[in-house]
Amino acid sequence: MGNRRLACWLLIGVVAMSATAPCLGERIKDIVRIKGVRSNPLRGFGLVVGLDGTGDDAPASRRALANLLRRTTGLVLSPNDLASNNIASVMVTAELPPFARTGSTIDVTVSTIGGATSLQGATLLMTPLLGADDQVYAVAQGEVSIAGFRVSGQASTVSKNHTTVGRIPSGAKVEKQELARFVENGMISLQLVNSDFTTAENITKAINKLYPKAARTEDAGCVRVELPKKLAKNEIPGFIDKIGAQEVKVDSPAMVVINERTGTIVVGENVRISTVAIMHGSLSIITQEKDFISQPLPFSRTGTTQRIQRTDITAREEKRPLHVVARQASVAELARALNAMGLTPRDMITIFQALRAKGALQAVIKII
């Protein structure tokens, strides 16, 4: 509990210091996403070989290898002829970047789908990667890296990291490019990562200072920007770079985020509290079991010596003063007031919830 208390106080202190520091703007490119500029997921069913007895030896894996040998070498083999623990069926996934050209490489992730226990030493055979339209956009192949190991004996197993999922850096070559289309009718759409009307208006004002009447706010999550009429196609990237470098103030709703499992509390910059009086105490009930020896009277012919248990119960209630917390002007003052009361993270969580129920906390409480 001591470590949690210290971590919580440090966290609130960091928030408090950030609240008193001068407000610096954020670049537009860091708080928005351009509509149409996005990656596309790819997936494919593959086969890995070269495993040291850690494969799945599943019928599907043997059948896939038999079909592969039939297509590539002309050998006609039965799946039962290929029984081996050195092969495994895997699912191969990747992300096709928005501006990946044909011939460029991308990273792929290889995950087992059968009973394979490790991909250590695996080599992925050529695997087509398909998009949502079932067309091949890339082809993956190469040695799988798992950044760990798994060693098994008859009675024990030692492993490090997750051995059934691995990666192949630059393991797939793009065969079909799908370039992003982000200009619609001479306009681009900036989608806010965190929707907020104030932030959207700040973005619009910042862009209109550079290009008058070019931007307009559609809603809390989108700002549309009209390209200048005389802007050439090769000048569009420079235009986007220029507006993306502008700094704007990011606004956010007043919120208190609470993680009850770890006792972590994060207080937003705009959190305010009405004038309230707070007294938070705790009642401790201590129960102790003690053994006593019961003996009969001297020279008594009846009764026996026995050991019995007695229970001592003590109630202890901490006395704490009544604290008056005035209306706060900043998170720094709120943090100092709560810290001065000597509260633990659990106490703070309870108080924040009570303040919200009373209506004295002008913020939303989010429990994660």
C-alpha positions as CSV (number, residue, x, y, z in Angstrom):
1,M,0.0,0.0,0.0
2,G,3.0,2.3,0.7
3,N,4.2,2.0,-2.9
4,R,0.7,2.6,-4.3
5,R,0.3,5.7,-2.1
6,L,3.6,7.1,-3.2
7,A,2.8,6.4,-6.9
8,C,-0.6,8.0,-6.6
9,W,0.8,11.2,-5.0
10,L,3.6,11.4,-7.6
11,L,1.0,11.0,-10.3
12,I,-1.2,13.8,-8.9
13,G,1.8,15.9,-8.4
14,V,2.8,15.6,-12.1
15,V,-0.7,16.5,-13.1
16,A,-0.6,19.5,-10.7
17,M,2.7,20.7,-12.1
18,S,1.4,20.4,-15.7
19,A,-1.6,22.5,-14.7
20,T,0.5,25.4,-13.4
21,A,2.9,25.3,-16.4
22,P,2.2,27.6,-19.4
23,C,-0.1,26.0,-21.8
24,L,1.7,25.0,-25.0
25,G,-0.2,24.1,-28.1
26,E,-0.1,20.8,-30.0
27,R,0.6,20.4,-33.6
28,I,-2.4,19.7,-35.8
29,K,-0.8,16.6,-37.3
30,D,-0.6,15.1,-33.9
31,I,-4.2,15.4,-32.9
32,V,-6.0,14.6,-36.3
33,R,-6.0,11.9,-38.9
34,I,-6.6,12.7,-42.5
35,K,-9.6,10.9,-43.9
36,G,-8.5,8.3,-46.5
37,V,-4.9,8.0,-45.1
38,R,-5.1,4.6,-43.4
39,S,-3.5,1.2,-43.5
40,N,-5.3,-1.9,-44.6
41,P,-5.1,-5.3,-42.8
42,L,-3.9,-8.3,-44.7
43,R,-4.1,-12.0,-43.7
44,G,-3.2,-15.4,-45.1
45,F,-2.9,-19.0,-44.1
46,G,0.6,-20.3,-44.1
47,L,2.9,-23.2,-43.2
48,V,6.1,-23.1,-41.2
49,V,8.8,-25.8,-41.3
50,G,12.1,-26.4,-39.5
51,L,10.6,-26.8,-36.0
52,D,12.5,-28.9,-33.5
53,G,9.7,-31.2,-32.5
54,T,7.4,-28.4,-31.4
55,G,5.0,-28.4,-34.4
56,D,1.3,-29.5,-34.4
57,D,1.4,-32.6,-36.7
58,A,-2.2,-31.8,-37.4
59,P,-4.0,-33.4,-40.5
60,A,-4.5,-29.9,-41.9
61,S,-0.8,-29.1,-41.7
62,R,0.2,-32.4,-43.4
63,R,-2.4,-31.9,-46.1
64,A,-1.2,-28.4,-46.8
65,L,2.4,-29.6,-47.1
66,A,1.3,-32.5,-49.4
67,N,-0.5,-30.0,-51.7
68,L,2.4,-27.7,-51.7
69,L,4.8,-30.4,-52.7
70,R,2.4,-31.5,-55.4
71,R,2.2,-28.0,-56.9
72,T,5.9,-27.2,-56.7
73,T,7.7,-30.5,-57.3
74,G,5.0,-32.8,-58.8
75,L,5.4,-35.3,-56.0
76,V,2.1,-37.0,-55.2
77,L,2.2,-37.9,-51.5
78,S,-0.3,-38.9,-49.0
79,P,-0.7,-36.6,-45.9
80,N,0.0,-39.7,-43.8
81,D,3.5,-40.0,-45.4
82,L,4.4,-36.6,-44.0
83,A,3.7,-37.2,-40.3
84,S,6.1,-34.9,-38.5
85,N,6.2,-32.6,-35.5
86,N,8.5,-30.2,-37.5
87,I,5.7,-28.4,-39.3
88,A,2.8,-26.2,-38.2
89,S,-0.1,-24.3,-39.6
90,V,0.0,-20.6,-38.9
91,M,-2.0,-17.4,-39.6
92,V,0.0,-14.6,-41.1
93,T,-1.1,-11.0,-40.6
94,A,0.2,-7.6,-41.7
95,E,-0.7,-4.0,-42.2
96,L,-0.5,-2.5,-45.7
97,P,0.6,1.2,-45.3
98,P,-1.4,3.8,-47.1
99,F,1.4,4.8,-49.5
100,A,3.3,1.4,-49.9
101,R,4.5,1.0,-53.5
102,T,4.9,-2.3,-55.4
103,G,8.2,-3.9,-54.4
104,S,8.4,-2.3,-50.9
105,T,8.5,-4.6,-47.8
106,I,6.4,-4.7,-44.7
107,D,6.6,-6.6,-41.4
108,V,4.4,-9.6,-40.8
109,T,3.2,-11.4,-37.7
110,V,3.0,-15.2,-37.6
111,S,0.7,-17.0,-35.1
112,T,0.1,-20.7,-34.5
113,I,-3.5,-21.9,-35.0
114,G,-2.9,-25.6,-34.0
115,G,-1.2,-27.4,-31.2
116,A,2.4,-26.1,-31.9
117,T,4.2,-25.2,-28.7
118,S,6.9,-23.0,-30.1
119,L,8.0,-21.3,-33.4
120,Q,11.6,-21.3,-32.5
121,G,13.7,-22.0,-35.6
122,A,10.6,-21.8,-37.9
123,T,10.8,-20.8,-41.5
124,L,7.6,-19.5,-43.1
125,L,7.0,-20.8,-46.6
126,M,5.7,-18.5,-49.3
127,T,2.3,-17.2,-48.2
128,P,0.0,-14.9,-50.2
129,L,-1.6,-12.2,-48.1
130,L,-5.1,-11.1,-49.0
131,G,-7.1,-8.0,-48.3
132,A,-10.8,-7.7,-47.4
133,D,-11.6,-8.0,-51.1
134,D,-9.8,-11.4,-51.3
135,Q,-7.1,-10.1,-53.6
136,V,-3.4,-10.7,-53.1
137,Y,-1.6,-7.6,-52.0
138,A,1.6,-9.0,-50.6
139,V,3.6,-12.3,-50.4
140,A,5.3,-13.3,-47.2
141,Q,8.3,-15.6,-46.6
142,G,11.2,-15.9,-44.2
143,E,12.6,-16.9,-40.9
144,V,10.4,-16.3,-37.8
145,S,11.8,-14.4,-34.9
146,I,10.2,-15.0,-31.5
147,A,12.6,-13.1,-29.2
148,G,12.4,-15.9,-26.7
149,F,12.8,-19.6,-26.2
150,R,11.1,-22.7,-24.9
151,V,13.0,-25.8,-23.5
152,S,11.1,-28.9,-22.4
153,G,12.2,-32.0,-20.5
154,Q,10.3,-34.9,-19.2
155,A,9.2,-33.3,-16.0
156,S,9.5,-29.5,-16.5
157,T,9.5,-26.7,-19.1
158,V,11.3,-23.4,-19.2
159,S,10.2,-20.6,-21.5
160,K,10.8,-16.9,-22.0
161,N,8.3,-14.6,-23.7
162,H,5.5,-15.8,-25.9
163,T,6.8,-18.6,-28.2
164,T,3.7,-19.3,-30.3
165,V,3.7,-15.8,-31.9
166,G,6.6,-14.4,-33.9
167,R,7.5,-11.7,-36.4
168,I,9.4,-11.5,-39.7
169,P,10.8,-7.9,-40.1
170,S,10.4,-6.9,-43.8
171,G,9.0,-10.4,-44.3
172,A,6.5,-9.6,-47.1
173,K,6.8,-7.8,-50.4
174,V,4.0,-5.7,-51.7
175,E,2.7,-7.0,-55.0
176,K,-0.3,-4.7,-55.5
177,Q,-0.3,-1.1,-54.2
178,E,-3.4,0.6,-52.9
179,L,-2.6,4.3,-52.7
180,A,-4.6,6.4,-50.3
181,R,-7.2,8.8,-51.8
182,F,-7.6,11.7,-49.4
183,V,-8.7,14.5,-51.7
184,E,-12.5,14.6,-52.4
185,N,-13.9,17.4,-54.6
186,G,-10.9,19.6,-53.9
187,M,-11.1,19.2,-50.1
188,I,-9.5,17.1,-47.4
189,S,-11.1,16.1,-44.1
190,L,-9.2,16.3,-40.8
191,Q,-10.6,13.8,-38.3
192,L,-9.9,14.6,-34.6
193,V,-8.5,11.7,-32.6
194,N,-10.5,13.0,-29.6
195,S,-13.7,14.7,-30.7
196,D,-14.2,18.1,-29.1
197,F,-16.0,21.2,-30.4
198,T,-13.5,23.6,-28.9
199,T,-10.5,21.9,-30.3
200,A,-12.2,21.6,-33.7
201,E,-12.8,25.4,-33.7
202,N,-9.2,26.1,-32.7
203,I,-8.0,24.0,-35.6
204,T,-10.3,25.9,-38.0
205,K,-9.1,29.3,-36.8
206,A,-5.5,28.3,-37.0
207,I,-5.8,27.1,-40.6
208,N,-7.9,30.2,-41.6
209,K,-5.1,32.5,-40.4
210,L,-2.9,30.9,-43.1
211,Y,-5.5,30.4,-45.8
212,P,-8.6,32.6,-45.1
213,K,-11.9,30.9,-45.4
214,A,-10.3,27.6,-46.3
215,A,-11.4,25.6,-43.3
216,R,-14.7,25.0,-41.7
217,T,-15.8,22.9,-38.7
218,E,-18.2,20.1,-39.7
219,D,-18.8,18.8,-36.2
220,A,-16.8,17.9,-33.0
221,G,-14.8,15.3,-34.9
222,C,-14.2,16.7,-38.4
223,V,-12.7,19.8,-39.9
224,R,-12.9,20.2,-43.7
225,V,-10.2,22.1,-45.6
226,E,-10.5,23.4,-49.1
227,L,-7.4,23.3,-51.3
228,P,-6.4,26.5,-52.9
229,K,-7.6,26.8,-56.5
230,K,-4.2,27.3,-58.0
231,L,-2.5,24.5,-56.0
232,A,-0.8,22.0,-58.3
233,K,-1.0,18.3,-57.5
234,N,2.6,18.0,-56.5
235,E,2.1,20.9,-54.1
236,I,-0.6,19.2,-52.0
237,P,1.9,17.4,-49.7
238,G,3.6,20.7,-48.9
239,F,0.2,22.3,-48.2
240,I,-0.8,19.5,-45.8
241,D,2.6,19.7,-44.1
242,K,2.2,23.5,-43.6
243,I,-1.2,23.3,-41.9
244,G,-0.2,20.2,-39.9
245,A,2.7,22.1,-38.3
246,Q,0.4,24.7,-36.9
247,E,0.0,24.6,-33.1
248,V,-3.4,24.8,-31.4
249,K,-4.7,24.5,-27.9
250,V,-6.3,21.2,-27.2
251,D,-9.3,21.3,-24.9
252,S,-10.7,18.3,-23.0
253,P,-13.7,17.6,-20.7
254,A,-13.2,17.6,-17.0
255,M,-12.5,14.0,-16.0
256,V,-11.1,12.0,-13.2
257,V,-9.8,8.5,-14.2
258,I,-9.7,5.9,-11.5
259,N,-8.1,2.5,-11.6
260,E,-9.4,0.7,-8.5
261,R,-7.1,-2.3,-9.0
262,T,-3.9,-0.4,-8.7
263,G,-5.1,2.6,-6.7
264,T,-4.1,5.0,-9.5
265,I,-5.9,8.4,-9.9
266,V,-5.5,10.8,-12.8
267,V,-7.1,14.2,-12.5
268,G,-7.7,16.3,-15.6
269,E,-6.7,19.9,-15.9
270,N,-10.2,21.3,-16.0
271,V,-11.5,19.5,-12.9
272,R,-13.1,21.9,-10.4
273,I,-14.7,21.3,-6.9
274,S,-17.3,23.2,-5.1
275,T,-16.8,24.3,-1.5
276,V,-17.3,21.2,0.7
277,A,-16.4,19.9,4.2
278,I,-14.7,16.5,4.2
279,M,-14.1,14.2,7.1
280,H,-12.9,10.7,6.3
281,G,-12.2,8.2,9.1
282,S,-12.1,4.4,9.3
283,L,-13.3,1.9,11.9
284,S,-10.9,-1.0,12.6
285,I,-12.2,-4.2,14.3
286,I,-9.4,-6.4,15.6
287,T,-10.1,-10.0,16.5
288,Q,-7.6,-12.2,18.4
289,E,-7.9,-15.9,19.3
290,K,-6.1,-16.9,22.5
291,D,-5.6,-20.3,24.0
292,F,-6.3,-20.9,27.8
293,I,-5.8,-24.0,29.9
294,S,-8.8,-25.0,32.1
295,Q,-8.0,-27.2,35.1
296,P,-10.3,-28.8,37.7
297,L,-10.0,-27.9,41.4
298,P,-7.2,-29.4,43.5
299,F,-8.0,-33.0,44.7
300,S,-11.1,-33.0,42.6
301,R,-12.1,-36.5,41.3
302,T,-14.1,-35.0,38.4
303,G,-13.2,-33.0,35.4
304,T,-10.1,-33.0,33.2
305,T,-7.5,-30.5,32.1
306,Q,-8.5,-29.0,28.7
307,R,-7.3,-26.3,26.4
308,I,-10.0,-23.8,25.4
309,Q,-10.0,-20.7,23.1
310,R,-11.2,-17.3,24.0
311,T,-11.9,-14.5,21.5
312,D,-10.9,-10.9,22.2
313,I,-12.6,-8.3,20.0
314,T,-11.3,-4.6,20.0
315,A,-12.9,-1.8,18.1
316,R,-10.7,1.1,17.1
317,E,-11.9,4.2,15.3
318,E,-9.5,6.8,13.9
319,K,-10.3,10.4,14.8
320,R,-9.8,12.8,12.0
321,P,-10.6,16.5,11.8
322,L,-13.2,18.0,9.5
323,H,-11.4,19.6,6.5
324,V,-13.0,22.4,4.6
325,V,-12.0,22.4,0.9
326,A,-12.7,25.7,-0.7
327,R,-13.7,26.0,-4.4
328,Q,-10.5,25.2,-6.3
329,A,-9.1,27.3,-9.1
330,S,-6.7,24.7,-10.4
331,V,-5.7,21.0,-10.2
332,A,-2.6,22.1,-8.3
333,E,-4.7,23.5,-5.4
334,L,-7.0,20.4,-5.4
335,A,-4.0,18.1,-5.2
336,R,-2.4,20.0,-2.4
337,A,-5.6,20.0,-0.4
338,L,-6.1,16.2,-0.7
339,N,-2.4,15.5,0.0
340,A,-2.6,17.7,3.1
341,M,-5.3,15.4,4.5
342,G,-3.0,12.4,4.5
343,L,-5.2,10.3,2.3
344,T,-4.4,6.9,0.8
345,P,-5.3,6.2,-2.8
346,R,-8.3,4.1,-1.6
347,D,-9.5,7.1,0.5
348,M,-9.2,9.4,-2.5
349,I,-11.2,7.1,-4.7
350,T,-14.0,7.0,-2.1
351,I,-13.9,10.8,-1.6
352,F,-14.0,11.5,-5.4
353,Q,-17.0,9.2,-5.8
354,A,-18.8,10.8,-2.8
355,L,-18.1,14.3,-4.2
356,R,-19.5,13.3,-7.6
357,A,-22.7,11.8,-5.9
358,K,-23.1,15.1,-4.0
359,G,-22.7,17.2,-7.1
360,A,-19.7,19.0,-5.7
361,L,-17.2,17.5,-8.2
362,Q,-17.5,19.3,-11.6
363,A,-16.1,16.4,-13.6
364,V,-16.9,13.0,-15.0
365,I,-15.5,10.0,-13.2
366,K,-14.2,7.2,-15.4
367,I,-13.4,3.9,-13.7
368,I,-11.1,1.5,-15.7
